[in-house]
Amino acid sequence: MSQHTTSAPQRRRRCYIDRVLQGPLLAGLLLFELLLFIAALLLLQHNLTVAVEQQIYRAHQLPTSTLPMLVEELLWVGLWLIGINVVAIALMARLWSGMVRRVVNPLQHMLGAVAQLDLRPAEGMCAEHEVLQQADLWLRHERERCRQIHALVAQLDAETTADGLHTTLQAVRRLTSISANGKG
């Protein structure tokens, strides 16, 4: 019994990060969060300044609130931050799904047509994303391959010799075979 060892560990090579879709969205979200944090700090500083101004000459009065002033202001600012973040995340999820739909819907339409053996170019499909460009390139390649097969089969007639039939059959097999890397 022999053991097979490899020198390098096997790794997946799939990358699920799409800089075209995720880049501007992530940059916008980070900028928004930074501005929101700065605004929250400024609001907290303003509210604490106002509260200190109101309480500066009331040193001997009992506090009207059970929570210290700082904790109360932090709670209010924290609630506002959470609320604004929930709205921002909902908006970003909507934008993200719209961006993904603009790529997936044309691709699904193209693959549905291919499943029906319709290799005609899709009407009105703009390949603005790399995935759509690659799918369109693959579709053109398949269309050309089918044209070549059609031309080879059209050359056959009842009087084709055995050698001619064998040559044509080899050419058709070459065009219809799938190699190990998945390309025809």
C-alpha positions as CSV (number, residue, x, y, z in Angstrom):
1,M,0.0,0.0,0.0
2,S,1.6,3.2,-1.1
3,Q,0.9,6.6,0.3
4,H,0.6,9.5,-2.0
5,T,2.0,12.7,-0.6
6,T,2.0,16.1,-2.2
7,S,4.6,18.8,-1.5
8,A,2.1,21.7,-1.5
9,P,-1.3,21.6,0.2
10,Q,-4.3,21.6,-2.0
11,R,-6.3,24.8,-1.9
12,R,-9.4,26.1,-3.4
13,R,-8.8,28.8,-5.9
14,R,-12.2,30.4,-5.9
15,C,-12.4,34.1,-5.3
16,Y,-15.8,35.4,-4.3
17,I,-14.8,39.1,-4.2
18,D,-15.9,41.2,-7.1
19,R,-14.1,44.5,-7.1
20,V,-16.4,46.0,-9.7
21,L,-19.5,45.3,-7.6
22,Q,-18.2,45.4,-4.1
23,G,-15.5,48.0,-4.3
24,P,-17.6,51.2,-4.6
25,L,-20.2,49.8,-2.2
26,L,-17.6,49.0,0.5
27,A,-15.8,52.3,0.0
28,G,-19.1,54.2,0.3
29,L,-20.1,52.2,3.4
30,L,-16.8,52.8,5.1
31,L,-17.0,56.6,4.3
32,F,-20.5,56.7,5.6
33,E,-19.6,54.9,8.8
34,L,-16.6,57.3,9.4
35,L,-18.8,60.4,8.8
36,L,-21.5,58.9,11.1
37,F,-19.0,58.3,13.9
38,I,-17.6,61.8,13.6
39,A,-21.2,63.2,13.7
40,A,-22.0,61.1,16.7
41,L,-18.9,62.4,18.6
42,L,-19.7,66.0,17.7
43,L,-23.3,65.5,18.8
44,L,-22.2,63.9,22.0
45,Q,-19.7,66.7,22.7
46,H,-22.4,69.3,22.0
47,N,-25.0,67.6,24.2
48,L,-22.6,67.2,27.1
49,T,-21.5,70.9,26.8
50,V,-25.1,72.0,26.9
51,A,-25.8,69.7,29.9
52,V,-22.7,71.0,31.8
53,E,-23.7,74.6,31.1
54,Q,-27.2,73.9,32.5
55,Q,-25.8,72.2,35.6
56,I,-22.8,74.4,36.4
57,Y,-24.6,76.6,38.9
58,R,-26.7,73.8,40.4
59,A,-24.1,72.1,42.5
60,H,-26.3,71.8,45.5
61,Q,-29.5,70.5,43.8
62,L,-30.3,66.8,43.6
63,P,-30.1,65.3,40.1
64,T,-33.5,64.9,38.3
65,S,-32.4,61.8,36.4
66,T,-31.4,58.4,37.9
67,L,-28.6,58.0,35.3
68,P,-25.5,60.1,35.2
69,M,-25.5,62.7,32.4
70,L,-22.7,61.0,30.4
71,V,-24.4,57.6,30.4
72,E,-27.8,59.2,29.4
73,E,-26.2,61.0,26.5
74,L,-24.2,58.0,25.4
75,L,-27.4,55.9,25.4
76,W,-29.3,58.4,23.2
77,V,-26.4,58.8,20.7
78,G,-25.9,55.0,20.7
79,L,-29.6,54.5,19.9
80,W,-29.4,57.0,17.1
81,L,-26.3,55.3,15.7
82,I,-27.9,51.9,15.8
83,G,-31.1,53.2,14.0
84,I,-29.1,55.0,11.3
85,N,-26.9,51.9,10.8
86,V,-30.0,49.6,10.4
87,V,-31.4,52.0,7.8
88,A,-28.0,52.2,6.0
89,I,-27.6,48.4,6.0
90,A,-31.1,48.0,4.6
91,L,-30.3,50.5,1.9
92,M,-27.0,48.9,1.1
93,A,-28.6,45.4,0.9
94,R,-31.1,46.8,-1.6
95,L,-28.4,48.4,-3.7
96,W,-26.2,45.3,-3.6
97,S,-29.1,43.0,-4.6
98,G,-29.9,45.4,-7.5
99,M,-26.3,45.3,-8.7
100,V,-26.2,41.5,-8.5
101,R,-29.5,41.2,-10.3
102,R,-28.1,43.3,-13.2
103,V,-25.5,40.6,-13.7
104,V,-27.4,37.5,-12.8
105,N,-30.7,38.1,-14.8
106,P,-29.0,38.5,-18.2
107,L,-26.9,35.5,-17.4
108,Q,-29.9,33.4,-16.5
109,H,-31.7,34.5,-19.6
110,M,-28.7,33.5,-21.7
111,L,-28.3,30.1,-20.0
112,G,-32.1,29.5,-20.4
113,A,-31.7,30.1,-24.1
114,V,-28.7,27.8,-24.3
115,A,-30.7,25.1,-22.5
116,Q,-33.3,25.4,-25.3
117,L,-30.4,25.1,-27.8
118,D,-30.9,28.7,-28.9
119,L,-27.4,30.1,-29.5
120,R,-28.5,33.3,-31.2
121,P,-27.1,36.5,-29.7
122,A,-29.2,37.9,-26.8
123,E,-31.1,41.0,-27.8
124,G,-30.3,44.1,-25.7
125,M,-27.8,42.4,-23.5
126,C,-25.1,44.8,-22.5
127,A,-22.0,43.0,-21.2
128,E,-21.0,45.6,-18.6
129,H,-19.6,43.0,-16.2
130,E,-16.7,40.5,-16.7
131,V,-19.0,37.5,-16.1
132,L,-21.4,38.6,-18.8
133,Q,-18.5,39.4,-21.2
134,Q,-17.1,35.9,-20.6
135,A,-20.5,34.3,-21.1
136,D,-21.0,36.2,-24.3
137,L,-17.5,35.2,-25.5
138,W,-18.4,31.5,-24.7
139,L,-21.7,31.8,-26.6
140,R,-20.0,33.2,-29.7
141,H,-17.4,30.4,-29.5
142,E,-20.2,27.8,-29.3
143,R,-22.1,29.4,-32.1
144,E,-19.1,29.3,-34.3
145,R,-18.4,25.7,-33.4
146,C,-22.0,24.7,-34.3
147,R,-21.6,26.5,-37.6
148,Q,-18.5,24.5,-38.4
149,I,-20.2,21.3,-37.5
150,H,-23.2,22.3,-39.7
151,A,-20.8,23.0,-42.6
152,L,-19.1,19.7,-42.2
153,V,-22.4,17.8,-42.1
154,A,-23.7,19.8,-45.1
155,Q,-20.8,18.5,-47.1
156,L,-21.9,14.9,-46.7
157,D,-24.1,13.5,-49.5
158,A,-25.0,10.0,-50.7
159,E,-21.9,9.7,-52.8
160,T,-19.4,10.6,-50.1
161,T,-16.6,8.0,-50.1
162,A,-15.6,6.1,-47.0
163,D,-12.4,8.1,-46.6
164,G,-14.3,11.4,-46.9
165,L,-16.9,10.1,-44.4
166,H,-14.2,9.1,-42.0
167,T,-12.4,12.5,-42.3
168,T,-15.6,14.4,-41.8
169,L,-16.6,12.2,-38.8
170,Q,-13.2,12.8,-37.2
171,A,-13.6,16.6,-37.7
172,V,-17.1,16.5,-36.1
173,R,-15.8,14.4,-33.2
174,R,-12.9,16.9,-32.7
175,L,-15.4,19.8,-32.6
176,T,-17.8,18.0,-30.2
177,S,-15.2,16.5,-27.8
178,I,-14.6,18.1,-24.4
179,S,-11.1,18.2,-23.2
180,A,-9.9,17.7,-19.7
181,N,-9.9,21.5,-19.0
182,G,-13.6,21.8,-20.0
183,K,-13.1,23.5,-23.3
184,G,-14.1,22.1,-26.6
